[in-house]
Amino acid sequence: MVDPTENTAAVAAVQTMKEQAIDSNHPYYLHPSDAPGLTLVVSPFNGKGYGGWRRSMLIALSAKNKTGFIDGSLPEPAADSSSLKSWTRCNHMVLSWLLNSLSKDIGESVLYSENAKLLWDDLESRYGQANGAKLFQLQKDLNTLVQGNMSVTSYFNKLKCIWDELDAMNTFSSCVCDCKCGGKTKTNKAQDDERLLQFLMGLNESYLGVRRNILMTTPLPSIGHAYSLVV
């Protein structure tokens, strides 16, 4: 006969394992493929193009449900908390991913960060602040960019990169309130029209006809629609 106490112990062990298991939707969950040596971005950050690197990292960490470890929404649990070990394990994993996504010199400068948030805040304070010199260079590049020998696609992609970097620097004011006066819509439309004109002004003279047709449209089309017409 089977000892009833053995069955009870087995059921208790299974129940304990179930309680300790972390749901796959929980931020503390780590997939078997998650490893400290994993690199989340194509090119490590070397001090240039922080906006693009930052966005790539945020997308990758969001996909893994780990942004809470860098934005402060998942602080370290108390020393007597049962979740401290799980938090520490995930924090170290995110730290490894961040370090793997940095150049050797920058990685060494943040190697001893205590947690992922402190490392992220350090990078933000050094590279994430908009400065006059960077803004000047972007605006200069934007004002002097023309199609020249580039294809329309290459020319538009260069413009798009500058616009996106300016947006990342928050250089354009935007209304975040729930306004009903239509001011937010008008502001966004004005910015879109400005960028449409920048795109059209840089095109070669061979596109004079299609440019004239676009400018005669009322209201002006979106930049995406105009691009498709030119192509």
Secondary structure, 3 states (H helix, E strand, C coil): CCCHHHHHHHHHHHHHHHHHCCCCCCCCCCCCCCCCCCCCCCCCECCCCHHHHHHHHHHHHHHCCCCHHHHCCCCCCCCCCCCHHHHHHHHHHHHHHHHHCECHHHHHHCCCCCCHHHHHHHHHHHHCCCCHHHHHHHHHHHHHCCCCCCCHHHHHHHHHHHHHHHHHCCCCCCCCCCCCCCHHHHHHHHHHHHHHHHHHHCCCHHHHHHHHHHHCCCCCCCHHHHHHHHC
